């Protein structure tokens, strides 16, 4: 089989994604202080992206070294599971951020921990079910005309995934609009109470809105092209279009650690401690609101 440069780029992307998210998973897993709900959700996101990176590497290896229809189903199932879990984890993080602001007084309670575990179970349960569909027989290996732009997924399967993405994106957009309103209202109240200048309030508000815009804009720019093409594309279209829309989607898993993990001050402290060779069993830890992550 001739080597496809696009597959090489996807494999390289998978390697970078795996390395980045492996660091996040190890840091959160081996740091006892990182047992708060927000870190569990970040860990879920990093785990999903780590599996996505490994899936891209395995897909490349199996396509060019162990070509098999059954193996391709397993690798595609892994990719569907991991990317679905990644998008769903972003939704759970958004929900957690919103609730930390909307219910600030009751956020640090046992109910939050229970709710977090429920969201994790639903996220991974739905993702695994989506990923098992090709393995359980919902594929187009025996009926090529039913294939989508991503073989061996069927057109109907990819349509369901694309529609699910648009639903997640719509919910995230609505939640971030509500977060912006809450942040602006809180900033205005603080400015009035402390007699800050209006310019200080405007700077704080613009900074918060800009951060949320970067988060949502990154997610949309990475996944929207592939989701739209998944709805409109056909298996007869050139594979170039699939690669050109799928590659930006993988970049979302590459950027997630930077946006949600490496910007966090507590995770930065642990990383610096590891680099200095003095990894402690328990770090001094200041609990932070998820809206700060």
N, C-alpha and C positions, 0 to 999 in steps of 0.2 A: 504494500500500500504506500503510495507516494506521500511524503510528509507534507502536511498542510501547515503553512505558517500561522494561520489563525489558531490551530490546535496548540502549537508551540507557545503562542502568546497566552492562551488560556491556561496552559500548564504552568507557565511562569507566574501568572497571576495567582493561581492556586497555591503555589509555593510561598509567595509573599503573604497571602491571606492566612495560610496555615501558621507561619512563623509568628506573625503579629498576634493572632488570636490565641495561640498556644501560650504566649507570655501572659496574656490577660487571664486565661483560665488557671494557669499555675499560681499566679499571684493571688487571685481570689480564693482558690482552693486551699492554699497553704497559709493563709493569713486569718487567724481566728477572729480578728476584729471585723473582717468583711463578711458578716453574717446578717447584716441588715437587709431588708427587702430590696432596696434599690440595687445593692451589690449582687443579690441573687439574680435579679433581672438582667443586669449587665453580664453576669456570668452565663446566663442562658443565651444571650445574644452572641457572646464570644464563642460558646460551644457550638451553636448553630453555624456560625461563620467558619469555625475551624473545620467542621465536617464538610462544609461547602468547598473549602480549599482542598481538603483531602479527596473529595469527590472529583474535582477537576483533574487532580493528579492521577487518580486511579482510572478515570475515563481515558486520559491520554495513553496510559500504560496498556490498558486492555485493548484499546482500539488498534494500536500499532504493534503490540507484542503478543497478545492473547485474544485475537478477534473471535467473538462468540456472541450469539444472540442472547443467550441466557445471562451472560456476564454483563452485557450492555443494559439489560433490564435492571440488574442490581445496581449498577452505577448510576443510571438515570433515576432510579427510585431513591438512591441516597441523595442525589442532587435536589430532587423535588422536595424531599423531606427537609433537608438542611436549609434551602432557600426559603421554603415556606415558614420554617421555624424562625429564620432570621427576620423576615418581614413581620411575623406575628409578635416576636419579641420586641421589635420597635414599637408596635402598638401597645404592648403591655407597659413598656417604659413610659410612653406618652400618657397612658391612663394613670400610672403611678404618680407622675409629675403633676397631673391635673388634680388628683385627689389630695396630694400633699399641700397644695395651695387652697383648694376648696374646703377641705376638712383639716385645716392646720392643727386645730386643738386636739383632735382625736386621731391624728395620723400615727403617732408613735404609740400604738396599742397592739394587743394580741390580734384584734380583728384585721389589722393591716397584714400581719404575718400570714394569717389564714387565707386572706384574699390573694396574697402573692402566690402561695402554693397552689391555690385553685387555678389562677391564671396560668401558671407554669404547666400544670397538668393538662388544661384545655389546649394550650399552645402546642405542646409536644404530642398530645393525643391526636389532634386534628392533622398535624404535620405528618405523623407516621402513617395515618390512614391515607392521606394524599399520596405519600411515597409508595405505599404498598399496592396501589391500584394497578400500575403497570406489571408488577410481579404476579399479581393475582389473576391476570388475564386481560386487563383492559389496556391492550396495546394494539399496534397495527402491523405486527410482524407477518400475520397471515393475510392482511388486507391493506396493501400499500396505499390504496386510494383514500383510506380513512386517516392517513398520517397527518400530523400537524407539521409546523415548521421545525419541530424538534422531534426527530425520530428516536425511539419508537412510541412516543406519546401520540394518542389520538387527538383529533381536532377538538372533540367535545371535552376531553380532559384539560387541554390547554385553555379552552374558553372558560372553563370553571375556575382555573387558576388565575386567569387574567381578570375575570369579574371579581373574584375574591380580593385581588390586589386593589382594584378600584374602590371596593367597599372599605378596605383597610385605610386607603389613602384618604377617602372622604371623612372617615371617623377621625383620623389623625389631624386633618385640616381643621375640622370643627373644634377639636379639643385644643389645638394650638391657638386658635382664635380666642377661645375662652381663657386660655392661659395668658395671652397678651392683655386681655381686658383686666384680669385680676392683677397682673403685674403693674399695669399702668395705674390702677386704682390704689394699690398699696404704695407705689412710689409717690403718688400725689398726696396720700394721707401722711406719709412720713415727712415729706417736704413741708407740709403745713404745720405739723406738730413741732418740728425742729427748726422752723423758720428758715428753711433753705431757700436759696434763690430759685426762681423759675428755670433758669438755665441749667442748674444742677439736676432738677427733676427731669428736664427734657433730655439731658445726656444719659441719665440712668434708664429712662424709658426707651430711648433709641438703641442703647446697648442691648437691652433685653430683647427687643423686637428683632434686632439684627441677628442675635444668636439663634432665636427661633427660626428666622428666615433661612439661615444657613443650614440648620438641621433639616427642615422640611424641604428646602430647595435641593439639597444633596440627594435626599431620598427620591424625590420626584424626578430629577434629571437622570438618575441612574436607572430607575425601573420603568418609568413611563414609556420610553421607546419600545422596550421589549413587550410590555403589556399591550400596547396598542397594536404592534405587529402580530402578537399572538392572536388577537381577535380578527385582524383583517388579512393576515398572511395565509398562504396556501402551501402545501408540500411541493407543488410544482415550481414555486419561486426559487431563484438562485440561492444557494446556501450562504452566499456573501451577505445577504440581508440579515439572515439569522445571526451570523457571527457579529455583524456590525451593531446589532441591538443587544445581543447577549453579553458582549464584552463590557459595556458600561454597567450592566446589572451586577457583574462580578466586582466592579470597583466599589460598589456600596459596601460589600463585605470587607473591602480593603480599608475603607474610610471609617467604618463603624468604630474600630478600636481607638482611633484618633479622636473622634467626636465624643464618644461615651465613656471611654476608660482613661486614656492617657492625659486628658485634660483635668481629670479629677486629682485634687491635691493629695488625698490619702494614698491613692495608687502611685502617684509620683514619688511620695516618700518611700514607699516599699521598693520601687524600682531603683531609686538612688541607693537605698540600703543594700540591695542585692549587688549593684555595680561596685559598691565599696567592700563587698565581701563580709558584711555584718548583718545578715538576714535575721531579724529578731523573731521570737515566737509570738510576741504580742506588742504591737506598736501603740504609743499614745494616740488616741483616736478621738476626733471631734465629730460627732454625728452631724451630718449635713443634710439639708433638704434635697430631695431628688431634683428640684428645680435648679439647683446649683451645679448639677453634674453635667 
